[in-house]
């Protein structure tokens, strides 16, 4: 499979990119090189390779789920850019 200059122009149009003829030629060549490399990878025998989620083993990344005291109301409002004594104030979004 190869990418034509017309296909590069079409995709550039979808992305609203304005490309010169030189850029289109370069992108077409680069995309074809990438597809050629992918074809080489598709021809590799991977029948003995076990599927992986990650290339390294990851340990447990979650903290224990333990009940804690809730954040105090005053502490929650302490760094709010705009608050009254009970609530966060936000700009009105509904007319």
TIVO-2410 file (N, C-alpha, C; in nm, 3 decimals):
# residues 95
REC num residu      c1      c2      c3 atome chaine
REC   1      X   0.086  -0.118   0.000     N      A
REC   1      X   0.000   0.000   0.000    CA      A
REC   1      X   0.090   0.123   0.000     C      A
REC   2      X   0.055   0.220  -0.079     N      A
REC   2      X   0.130   0.345  -0.081    CA      A
REC   2      X   0.035   0.463  -0.073     C      A
REC   3      X   0.088   0.573  -0.025     N      A
REC   3      X   0.010   0.695  -0.009    CA      A
REC   3      X   0.041   0.787  -0.126     C      A
REC   4      X  -0.061   0.829  -0.197     N      A
REC   4      X  -0.041   0.919  -0.310    CA      A
REC   4      X  -0.044   1.064  -0.264     C      A
REC   5      X   0.001   1.152  -0.350     N      A
REC   5      X  -0.001   1.295  -0.317    CA      A
REC   5      X  -0.143   1.345  -0.301     C      A
REC   6      X  -0.236   1.288  -0.378     N      A
REC   6      X  -0.376   1.327  -0.366    CA      A
REC   6      X  -0.432   1.290  -0.229     C      A
REC   7      X  -0.391   1.173  -0.176     N      A
REC   7      X  -0.438   1.132  -0.045    CA      A
REC   7      X  -0.379   1.222   0.064     C      A
REC   8      X  -0.255   1.263   0.048     N      A
REC   8      X  -0.194   1.356   0.143    CA      A
REC   8      X  -0.269   1.489   0.139     C      A
REC   9      X  -0.303   1.537   0.020     N      A
REC   9      X  -0.379   1.662   0.007    CA      A
REC   9      X  -0.516   1.648   0.072     C      A
REC  10      X  -0.581   1.533   0.053     N      A
REC  10      X  -0.713   1.510   0.111    CA      A
REC  10      X  -0.707   1.515   0.264     C      A
REC  11      X  -0.609   1.444   0.322     N      A
REC  11      X  -0.596   1.442   0.468    CA      A
REC  11      X  -0.559   1.581   0.520     C      A
REC  12      X  -0.473   1.651   0.448     N      A
REC  12      X  -0.436   1.787   0.487    CA      A
REC  12      X  -0.559   1.877   0.484     C      A
REC  13      X  -0.644   1.857   0.386     N      A
REC  13      X  -0.768   1.935   0.379    CA      A
REC  13      X  -0.859   1.908   0.497     C      A
REC  14      X  -0.869   1.781   0.538     N      A
REC  14      X  -0.950   1.747   0.654    CA      A
REC  14      X  -0.897   1.814   0.781     C      A
REC  15      X  -0.764   1.824   0.789     N      A
REC  15      X  -0.700   1.887   0.905    CA      A
REC  15      X  -0.688   2.038   0.888     C      A
REC  16      X  -0.741   2.090   0.778     N      A
REC  16      X  -0.735   2.233   0.747    CA      A
REC  16      X  -0.591   2.285   0.745     C      A
REC  17      X  -0.502   2.204   0.684     N      A
REC  17      X  -0.363   2.242   0.667    CA      A
REC  17      X  -0.341   2.288   0.524     C      A
REC  18      X  -0.265   2.392   0.506     N      A
REC  18      X  -0.230   2.441   0.374    CA      A
REC  18      X  -0.084   2.402   0.349     C      A
REC  19      X  -0.063   2.307   0.259     N      A
REC  19      X   0.071   2.255   0.234    CA      A
REC  19      X   0.118   2.294   0.095     C      A
REC  20      X   0.247   2.321   0.084     N      A
REC  20      X   0.305   2.348  -0.048    CA      A
REC  20      X   0.329   2.215  -0.119     C      A
REC  21      X   0.360   2.222  -0.247     N      A
REC  21      X   0.388   2.100  -0.324    CA      A
REC  21      X   0.508   2.027  -0.267     C      A
REC  22      X   0.608   2.101  -0.222     N      A
REC  22      X   0.726   2.037  -0.162    CA      A
REC  22      X   0.688   1.962  -0.034     C      A
REC  23      X   0.606   2.024   0.050     N      A
REC  23      X   0.563   1.959   0.174    CA      A
REC  23      X   0.480   1.835   0.145     C      A
REC  24      X   0.395   1.842   0.044     N      A
REC  24      X   0.314   1.726   0.007    CA      A
REC  24      X   0.404   1.612  -0.039     C      A
REC  25      X   0.505   1.642  -0.119     N      A
REC  25      X   0.598   1.539  -0.165    CA      A
REC  25      X   0.673   1.476  -0.049     C      A
REC  26      X   0.720   1.560   0.043     N      A
REC  26      X   0.795   1.511   0.159    CA      A
REC  26      X   0.705   1.423   0.246     C      A
REC  27      X   0.584   1.469   0.273     N      A
REC  27      X   0.492   1.392   0.356    CA      A
REC  27      X   0.454   1.261   0.290     C      A
REC  28      X   0.431   1.262   0.162     N      A
REC  28      X   0.399   1.140   0.089    CA      A
REC  28      X   0.513   1.039   0.101     C      A
REC  29      X   0.636   1.086   0.081     N      A
REC  29      X   0.753   0.999   0.092    CA      A
REC  29      X   0.767   0.944   0.235     C      A
REC  30      X   0.751   1.032   0.334     N      A
REC  30      X   0.763   0.990   0.474    CA      A
REC  30      X   0.655   0.890   0.514     C      A
REC  31      X   0.533   0.916   0.471     N      A
REC  31      X   0.423   0.825   0.504    CA      A
REC  31      X   0.444   0.689   0.439     C      A
REC  32      X   0.494   0.688   0.318     N      A
REC  32      X   0.522   0.561   0.251    CA      A
REC  32      X   0.635   0.486   0.322     C      A
REC  33      X   0.735   0.559   0.374     N      A
REC  33      X   0.842   0.495   0.449    CA      A
REC  33      X   0.788   0.432   0.577     C      A
REC  34      X   0.698   0.502   0.644     N      A
REC  34      X   0.637   0.449   0.766    CA      A
REC  34      X   0.556   0.324   0.735     C      A
REC  35      X   0.476   0.329   0.629     N      A
REC  35      X   0.397   0.212   0.591    CA      A
REC  35      X   0.486   0.094   0.551     C      A
REC  36      X   0.599   0.123   0.486     N      A
REC  36      X   0.693   0.017   0.451    CA      A
REC  36      X   0.752  -0.049   0.575     C      A
REC  37      X   0.783   0.032   0.675     N      A
REC  37      X   0.835  -0.022   0.800    CA      A
REC  37      X   0.728  -0.107   0.870     C      A
REC  38      X   0.605  -0.060   0.870     N      A
REC  38      X   0.496  -0.137   0.931    CA      A
REC  38      X   0.477  -0.270   0.859     C      A
REC  39      X   0.494  -0.271   0.728     N      A
REC  39      X   0.483  -0.396   0.652    CA      A
REC  39      X   0.592  -0.494   0.693     C      A
REC  40      X   0.712  -0.441   0.716     N      A
REC  40      X   0.822  -0.526   0.763    CA      A
REC  40      X   0.788  -0.585   0.899     C      A
REC  41      X   0.727  -0.506   0.988     N      A
REC  41      X   0.688  -0.556   1.119    CA      A
REC  41      X   0.579  -0.661   1.108     C      A
REC  42      X   0.487  -0.644   1.014     N      A
REC  42      X   0.380  -0.742   0.993    CA      A
REC  42      X   0.434  -0.877   0.947     C      A
REC  43      X   0.550  -0.877   0.882     N      A
REC  43      X   0.607  -1.002   0.832    CA      A
REC  43      X   0.687  -1.077   0.938     C      A
REC  44      X   0.706  -1.019   1.057     N      A
REC  44      X   0.780  -1.087   1.163    CA      A
REC  44      X   0.697  -1.197   1.226     C      A
REC  45      X   0.764  -1.306   1.266     N      A
REC  45      X   0.697  -1.415   1.335    CA      A
REC  45      X   0.686  -1.379   1.483     C      A
REC  46      X   0.566  -1.353   1.530     N      A
REC  46      X   0.545  -1.316   1.670    CA      A
REC  46      X   0.467  -1.424   1.744     C      A
REC  47      X   0.465  -1.545   1.691     N      A
REC  47      X   0.387  -1.653   1.752    CA      A
REC  47      X   0.440  -1.691   1.890     C      A
REC  48      X   0.566  -1.668   1.919     N      A
REC  48      X   0.623  -1.705   2.048    CA      A
REC  48      X   0.630  -1.587   2.144     C      A
REC  49      X   0.579  -1.473   2.104     N      A
REC  49      X   0.583  -1.354   2.189    CA      A
REC  49      X   0.453  -1.343   2.265     C      A
REC  50      X   0.467  -1.332   2.398     N      A
REC  50      X   0.348  -1.320   2.482    CA      A
REC  50      X   0.297  -1.176   2.480     C      A
REC  51      X   0.165  -1.156   2.465     N      A
REC  51      X   0.111  -1.019   2.465    CA      A
REC  51      X   0.139  -0.950   2.598     C      A
REC  52      X   0.168  -0.821   2.591     N      A
REC  52      X   0.200  -0.742   2.709    CA      A
REC  52      X   0.114  -0.618   2.716     C      A
REC  53      X   0.088  -0.573   2.838     N      A
REC  53      X   0.027  -0.443   2.856    CA      A
REC  53      X   0.134  -0.336   2.866     C      A
REC  54      X   0.247  -0.373   2.929     N      A
REC  54      X   0.359  -0.282   2.947    CA      A
REC  54      X   0.488  -0.360   2.924     C      A
REC  55      X   0.592  -0.290   2.885     N      A
REC  55      X   0.719  -0.358   2.862    CA      A
REC  55      X   0.793  -0.386   2.992     C      A
REC  56      X   0.752  -0.321   3.101     N      A
REC  56      X   0.810  -0.349   3.232    CA      A
REC  56      X   0.698  -0.386   3.327     C      A
REC  57      X   0.731  -0.462   3.430     N      A
REC  57      X   0.631  -0.500   3.529    CA      A
REC  57      X   0.596  -0.379   3.614     C      A
REC  58      X   0.469  -0.355   3.630     N      A
REC  58      X   0.424  -0.246   3.716    CA      A
REC  58      X   0.367  -0.304   3.844     C      A
REC  59      X   0.404  -0.246   3.954     N      A
REC  59      X   0.351  -0.290   4.082    CA      A
REC  59      X   0.215  -0.229   4.107     C      A
REC  60      X   0.163  -0.257   4.224     N      A
REC  60      X   0.034  -0.201   4.262    CA      A
REC  60      X   0.047  -0.050   4.272     C      A
REC  61      X  -0.038   0.022   4.202     N      A
REC  61      X  -0.027   0.168   4.198    CA      A
REC  61      X  -0.135   0.238   4.280     C      A
REC  62      X  -0.221   0.161   4.346     N      A
REC  62      X  -0.329   0.223   4.421    CA      A
REC  62      X  -0.297   0.222   4.570     C      A
REC  63      X  -0.342   0.325   4.639     N      A
REC  63      X  -0.325   0.328   4.783    CA      A
REC  63      X  -0.439   0.246   4.845     C      A
REC  64      X  -0.421   0.203   4.968     N      A
REC  64      X  -0.530   0.129   5.033    CA      A
REC  64      X  -0.653   0.219   5.050     C      A
REC  65      X  -0.769   0.162   5.033     N      A
REC  65      X  -0.893   0.237   5.046    CA      A
REC  65      X  -0.932   0.239   5.193     C      A
REC  66      X  -0.901   0.349   5.259     N      A
REC  66      X  -0.929   0.363   5.401    CA      A
REC  66      X  -1.009   0.490   5.424     C      A
REC  67      X  -1.105   0.479   5.514     N      A
REC  67      X  -1.186   0.596   5.548    CA      A
REC  67      X  -1.100   0.699   5.620     C      A
REC  68      X  -1.119   0.826   5.586     N      A
REC  68      X  -1.046   0.935   5.649    CA      A
REC  68      X  -1.143   1.045   5.684     C      A
REC  69      X  -1.099   1.135   5.767     N      A
REC  69      X  -1.182   1.249   5.802    CA      A
REC  69      X  -1.204   1.335   5.677     C      A
REC  70      X  -1.325   1.385   5.657     N      A
REC  70      X  -1.348   1.471   5.541    CA      A
REC  70      X  -1.276   1.604   5.557     C      A
REC  71      X  -1.255   1.672   5.447     N      A
REC  71      X  -1.191   1.803   5.446    CA      A
REC  71      X  -1.285   1.904   5.512     C      A
REC  72      X  -1.233   1.982   5.603     N      A
REC  72      X  -1.315   2.082   5.673    CA      A
REC  72      X  -1.368   2.184   5.573     C      A
REC  73      X  -1.488   2.232   5.598     N      A
REC  73      X  -1.554   2.327   5.508    CA      A
REC  73      X  -1.470   2.452   5.488     C      A
REC  74      X  -1.417   2.505   5.592     N      A
REC  74      X  -1.334   2.626   5.585    CA      A
REC  74      X  -1.207   2.600   5.505     C      A
REC  75      X  -1.148   2.483   5.526     N      A
REC  75      X  -1.026   2.447   5.455    CA      A
REC  75      X  -1.053   2.433   5.305     C      A
REC  76      X  -1.169   2.377   5.268     N      A
REC  76      X  -1.204   2.360   5.127    CA      A
REC  76      X  -1.220   2.496   5.059     C      A
REC  77      X  -1.276   2.594   5.129     N      A
REC  77      X  -1.300   2.727   5.072    CA      A
REC  77      X  -1.179   2.819   5.083     C      A
REC  78      X  -1.076   2.777   5.155     N      A
REC  78      X  -0.961   2.862   5.185    CA      A
REC  78      X  -0.893   2.919   5.060     C      A
REC  79      X  -0.873   2.839   4.956     N      A
REC  79      X  -0.802   2.885   4.836    CA      A
REC  79      X  -0.894   2.916   4.718     C      A
REC  80      X  -1.023   2.922   4.743     N      A
REC  80      X  -1.118   2.952   4.636    CA      A
REC  80      X  -1.098   3.096   4.590     C      A
REC  81      X  -1.098   3.121   4.458     N      A
REC  81      X  -1.082   3.258   4.410    CA      A
REC  81      X  -1.198   3.349   4.450     C      A
REC  82      X  -1.318   3.291   4.467     N      A
REC  82      X  -1.434   3.370   4.505    CA      A
REC  82      X  -1.528   3.279   4.583     C      A
REC  83      X  -1.551   3.311   4.709     N      A
REC  83      X  -1.639   3.229   4.791    CA      A
REC  83      X  -1.706   3.318   4.895     C      A
REC  84      X  -1.826   3.275   4.936     N      A
REC  84      X  -1.885   3.341   5.053    CA      A
REC  84      X  -1.864   3.244   5.170     C      A
REC  85      X  -1.936   3.257   5.277     N      A
REC  85      X  -1.909   3.175   5.395    CA      A
REC  85      X  -1.945   3.028   5.375     C      A
REC  86      X  -2.031   2.998   5.278     N      A
REC  86      X  -2.077   2.860   5.263    CA      A
REC  86      X  -2.048   2.796   5.128     C      A
REC  87      X  -2.027   2.875   5.022     N      A
REC  87      X  -2.023   2.820   4.888    CA      A
REC  87      X  -1.908   2.877   4.805     C      A
REC  88      X  -1.871   2.801   4.701     N      A
REC  88      X  -1.782   2.853   4.597    CA      A
REC  88      X  -1.867   2.941   4.507     C      A
REC  89      X  -1.818   3.056   4.469     N      A
REC  89      X  -1.890   3.141   4.373    CA      A
REC  89      X  -1.827   3.121   4.237     C      A
REC  90      X  -1.913   3.098   4.138     N      A
REC  90      X  -1.868   3.078   3.998    CA      A
REC  90      X  -1.948   3.171   3.907     C      A
REC  91      X  -1.896   3.202   3.789     N      A
REC  91      X  -1.972   3.287   3.698    CA      A
REC  91      X  -2.105   3.219   3.658     C      A
REC  92      X  -2.206   3.301   3.641     N      A
REC  92      X  -2.337   3.251   3.600    CA      A
REC  92      X  -2.326   3.198   3.457     C      A
REC  93      X  -2.374   3.074   3.434     N      A
REC  93      X  -2.368   3.014   3.302    CA      A
REC  93      X  -2.506   2.991   3.240     C      A
REC  94      X  -2.609   3.005   3.320     N      A
REC  94      X  -2.746   2.985   3.269    CA      A
REC  94      X  -2.819   3.116   3.282     C      A
REC  95      X  -2.878   3.160   3.173     N      A
REC  95      X  -2.955   3.286   3.172    CA      A
REC  95      X  -3.089   3.265   3.237     C      A
***
